[in-house]
Amino acid sequence: MTTVESLSYVQWDCIFLCFDIKEKQSMSAVARWWIDAVERGFLNQQENEVLVVLLGLKKDVRGECADETHRVTLLPGHPAETTVPNCCVMPQEGLFMSRHLRCWGYAECSAATGEGMDSLFERAGQEATRRAIEAARRQQQMPTQRRLFYPQWPVPSSGM
């Protein structure tokens, strides 16, 4: 049994899809892994809708990219002209990917500085709790019905 198959039997309230902000390919790798996991049925066993958050880690290192060949200029010729790393994932890219993956949201944080950590867990915890309460209410109203989520993901056919 693969990791994806064994984890698909756990009832998840929230899943954080984490990647390193300084490595663009890590976001792509996480996205490919998630798409493959969902296509292989990762969410099929979930009784309730799972809160999925795309999470960029090491937010503090984005500004530390010292290699000038890896920097692009924002607002050239403008008084607010600044350069930013081209090798790092920018917030707009993360938000775009989170929408592509149909995540609840996108967040960035830094364990080193603590930036974004409190708000991340506060927001995700509140939303996961809200969803759990909503699911419990639905279960009381319709105890024999099971709601299927993520209808936008194709369900693999069994060939029968």
SULRAGI-V602148 format. One record per helix or strand of 2 or more residues. SS is the DSSP state (a for helix, b for strand). FROM is the first residue (numbers start at 1). TO is the last residue. Records with the same first field share a line. If there is no record, write none. Layout:
SS = FROM-TO, FROM-TO
This chain:
a = 3-7, 24-39, 59-64, 68-70, 91-100, 117-141
b = 14-20, 51-57, 71-74, 82-85, 105-108
